[in-house]
């Protein structure tokens, strides 16, 4: 689907990839392993070539967002950017991946680890937050941890478009945080939602659902208000401890 002129969303196995087709091509996330063929077919449908991809920005280091990179590398020498915390803290990605991490720590399974996570040598640009890339009149990196330590959002003030990866979800037409079982730090996830609510945007793009194009900024503010009400309620009852807040 075309989100705005020159910005497209491809969906493969429930995961979104954003293609920015300006003078050069930029990808945000690469989907699962196996996504590259669909991405390349779409680029060809635009009468463009995958060799024109010069930048691939990854919102976080999970296999459903970085898995397609290996296939794309056969066709492009694009620079790959991801937040440094998702490289240095690769073993703190989420509670749900503990079994996978333990499995990969032992042979004969350790050689399979690169199929699930990026390693430092595969990254050209290790981000800190605050960087601005050229697409869309200036695409700013916003560090929004919580789902993973290095989760980022990408904000175009000129287009009033924000890509949040998995920092927020739009499940069942309800804006939410990612489930706590896949959060590396729930408190950080709430703080990131607050940070997002301070931005001025009209269009909100997610890692796993359709873009929100109506009252997007207002709905994020409403989410934060609801979250803070839940926090206050839990605190008064004495139950709020790290990771215990039910959302």
C-alpha positions as CSV (number, residue, x, y, z in Angstrom):
1,X,0.0,0.0,0.0
2,X,1.0,3.6,-0.6
3,X,1.0,5.5,2.7
4,X,1.9,8.9,1.3
5,X,3.5,9.7,-2.1
6,X,6.8,7.7,-2.5
7,X,6.3,5.9,0.8
8,X,5.0,2.3,0.6
9,X,4.3,-0.5,3.1
10,X,4.9,-4.1,2.1
11,X,3.4,-6.9,4.4
12,X,4.9,-10.4,4.5
13,X,3.9,-13.0,7.1
14,X,2.3,-10.3,9.4
15,X,5.4,-8.1,9.3
16,X,5.7,-4.7,7.6
17,X,8.6,-3.3,5.6
18,X,8.6,0.4,4.6
19,X,10.0,1.4,1.2
20,X,10.9,5.1,0.7
21,X,11.3,5.6,-3.1
22,X,12.9,9.0,-3.6
23,X,16.0,9.7,-5.7
24,X,17.6,6.8,-3.8
25,X,15.7,3.9,-2.1
26,X,15.5,3.5,1.7
27,X,14.1,0.5,3.6
28,X,12.9,0.5,7.1
29,X,13.1,-3.1,8.4
30,X,13.5,-6.2,6.2
31,X,11.0,-8.7,7.5
32,X,11.5,-12.4,8.1
33,X,14.1,-14.5,6.3
34,X,12.5,-15.1,2.9
35,X,11.0,-11.6,2.6
36,X,13.7,-10.3,0.2
37,X,12.1,-11.8,-2.9
38,X,8.8,-10.0,-2.2
39,X,10.7,-6.7,-1.5
40,X,12.6,-7.0,-4.7
41,X,9.5,-7.8,-6.7
42,X,7.8,-4.7,-5.3
43,X,10.9,-2.5,-6.1
44,X,10.8,-3.8,-9.7
45,X,7.1,-2.9,-9.9
46,X,8.1,0.7,-9.2
47,X,10.5,0.3,-12.2
48,X,13.4,0.7,-9.8
49,X,16.3,-1.6,-9.0
50,X,17.4,-3.1,-5.7
51,X,20.8,-1.8,-6.4
52,X,19.3,1.7,-5.8
53,X,18.8,0.8,-2.1
54,X,21.4,2.9,-0.3
55,X,20.2,2.7,3.3
56,X,18.5,0.0,5.4
57,X,17.3,1.2,8.9
58,X,16.3,-1.5,11.3
59,X,13.9,-0.5,14.1
60,X,15.1,-3.4,16.4
61,X,17.1,-6.6,16.3
62,X,14.4,-9.2,16.2
63,X,14.3,-12.0,13.5
64,X,11.0,-10.8,12.1
65,X,12.5,-7.4,11.3
66,X,16.1,-8.2,10.4
67,X,15.7,-11.7,8.9
68,X,15.3,-10.5,5.3
69,X,18.6,-8.6,5.3
70,X,20.8,-11.6,4.3
71,X,18.8,-12.1,1.1
72,X,18.9,-8.4,0.3
73,X,22.7,-8.2,0.6
74,X,23.0,-10.2,-2.5
75,X,21.5,-7.3,-4.5
76,X,22.6,-4.2,-2.7
77,X,25.5,-2.7,-0.9
78,X,23.3,-0.5,1.2
79,X,24.5,0.8,4.5
80,X,22.7,-0.9,7.5
81,X,21.8,1.1,10.6
82,X,20.5,-0.1,13.9
83,X,20.7,1.2,17.5
84,X,23.9,0.2,19.3
85,X,22.0,-1.1,22.3
86,X,20.5,-3.8,20.2
87,X,23.9,-5.0,19.3
88,X,25.7,-4.6,22.7
89,X,22.6,-5.9,24.6
90,X,21.7,-8.7,22.2
91,X,21.1,-11.1,25.0
92,X,18.5,-8.9,26.7
93,X,16.1,-8.7,23.8
94,X,13.0,-10.1,25.5
95,X,11.8,-12.6,28.1
96,X,10.2,-14.7,25.4
97,X,13.6,-15.4,23.7
98,X,15.3,-16.9,26.7
99,X,15.0,-20.4,25.4
100,X,16.3,-19.4,22.0
101,X,19.3,-17.5,23.6
102,X,20.2,-20.6,25.7
103,X,19.9,-22.8,22.7
104,X,22.2,-20.7,20.7
105,X,24.8,-20.7,23.4
106,X,25.6,-24.3,22.8
107,X,26.9,-26.2,19.8
108,X,25.7,-27.5,17.4
109,X,23.1,-24.7,17.5
110,X,25.4,-21.7,17.9
111,X,26.1,-21.4,14.2
112,X,22.3,-20.7,13.7
113,X,22.4,-17.6,15.8
114,X,23.1,-15.2,12.9
115,X,19.8,-16.3,11.3
116,X,17.9,-14.7,14.2
117,X,20.0,-11.7,15.2
118,X,22.4,-9.2,13.6
119,X,26.0,-9.3,14.9
120,X,28.1,-6.1,15.2
121,X,30.1,-6.9,12.1
122,X,26.9,-6.8,10.0
123,X,26.1,-3.2,10.9
124,X,27.6,-0.2,9.2
125,X,26.0,2.5,11.4
126,X,25.4,1.9,15.1
127,X,22.9,4.6,16.2
128,X,22.5,6.4,19.5
129,X,19.4,8.4,18.8
130,X,19.2,11.9,17.4
131,X,20.7,11.2,14.1
132,X,18.9,12.6,11.0
133,X,18.9,10.8,7.7
134,X,18.1,12.6,4.4
135,X,14.8,10.8,3.3
136,X,11.5,12.5,3.6
137,X,13.0,15.9,4.2
138,X,14.9,14.7,7.3
139,X,14.2,11.4,9.0
140,X,15.1,11.6,12.7
141,X,16.1,8.7,14.9
142,X,14.2,8.6,18.2
143,X,15.4,6.1,20.7
144,X,12.3,4.3,22.1
145,X,13.5,1.4,24.1
146,X,11.3,-1.1,26.0
147,X,10.4,-3.7,23.4
148,X,14.2,-4.1,23.1
149,X,17.0,-2.0,24.6
150,X,17.7,-0.4,21.2
151,X,14.3,-0.1,19.7
152,X,14.0,3.1,17.6
153,X,11.3,5.1,15.9
154,X,11.8,7.2,12.8
155,X,10.2,10.7,12.5
156,X,9.7,12.9,9.5
157,X,8.6,16.4,10.8
158,X,8.1,17.6,7.2
159,X,5.7,14.8,6.3
160,X,4.3,14.4,9.9
161,X,5.0,10.7,9.6
162,X,6.3,8.4,12.4
163,X,7.4,4.8,12.1
164,X,7.5,3.1,15.5
165,X,8.4,-0.5,14.7
166,X,7.2,-2.5,17.7
167,X,7.4,0.3,20.2
168,X,3.6,0.5,19.9
169,X,1.0,-1.9,18.4
170,X,-2.4,-1.3,16.9
171,X,-4.0,-4.6,17.8
172,X,-7.7,-5.2,17.2
173,X,-8.0,-1.4,16.4
174,X,-6.7,-0.5,19.8
175,X,-3.4,1.3,20.3
176,X,-1.3,-0.5,22.9
177,X,2.2,-1.2,24.1
178,X,3.8,-4.4,23.0
179,X,2.8,-7.3,25.2
180,X,4.9,-7.4,28.4
181,X,6.1,-10.9,27.6
182,X,8.0,-9.5,24.7
183,X,9.3,-6.3,26.4
184,X,12.9,-6.2,27.7
185,X,11.8,-3.4,30.1
186,X,8.1,-2.5,30.6
187,X,9.0,0.8,32.4
188,X,11.1,1.9,29.4
189,X,8.2,1.0,27.1
190,X,5.9,3.3,29.0
191,X,8.5,6.1,28.9
192,X,8.9,5.6,25.2
193,X,5.2,6.0,24.7
194,X,5.4,9.3,26.5
195,X,8.2,10.4,24.3
196,X,6.3,9.5,21.2
197,X,3.2,11.4,22.5
198,X,5.3,14.6,22.5
199,X,5.9,14.5,18.7
200,X,3.6,16.2,16.1
201,X,2.6,13.6,13.6
202,X,-0.5,12.7,11.5
203,X,0.5,9.2,10.3
204,X,1.7,6.4,12.5
205,X,3.2,3.3,11.0
206,X,3.7,0.0,12.9
207,X,5.7,-3.1,12.5
208,X,2.7,-5.4,12.4
209,X,-0.5,-3.6,11.4
210,X,-2.0,-1.0,9.1
211,X,-0.9,2.6,9.5
212,X,-3.0,4.8,11.7
213,X,-4.0,7.9,9.6
214,X,-6.8,9.4,11.6
215,X,-6.2,11.3,14.9
216,X,-2.9,9.3,15.3
217,X,-1.2,11.8,17.6
218,X,-4.4,12.2,19.7
219,X,-4.7,8.4,20.1
220,X,-1.1,8.1,21.4
221,X,-1.9,10.8,23.9
222,X,-5.0,8.9,25.0
223,X,-2.9,5.7,25.3
224,X,-0.4,7.5,27.6
225,X,-3.2,8.9,29.7
226,X,-4.7,5.4,30.1
227,X,-1.3,3.9,30.9
228,X,-0.6,6.5,33.6
229,X,-4.0,5.9,35.1
230,X,-3.1,2.2,35.3
231,X,0.2,3.0,36.9
232,X,-1.4,5.2,39.5
233,X,-4.0,2.5,40.3
234,X,-1.3,-0.2,40.6
235,X,0.9,2.1,42.7
236,X,-1.9,2.8,45.2
237,X,-2.5,-0.9,45.6
238,X,1.2,-1.5,46.2
239,X,1.6,-3.9,43.3
240,X,3.7,-2.0,40.8
241,X,7.0,-3.7,40.5
242,X,9.2,-4.0,37.5
243,X,7.5,-6.1,34.8
244,X,4.4,-6.6,36.9
245,X,2.1,-4.1,35.4
246,X,-0.6,-5.8,33.4
247,X,-1.5,-4.1,30.1
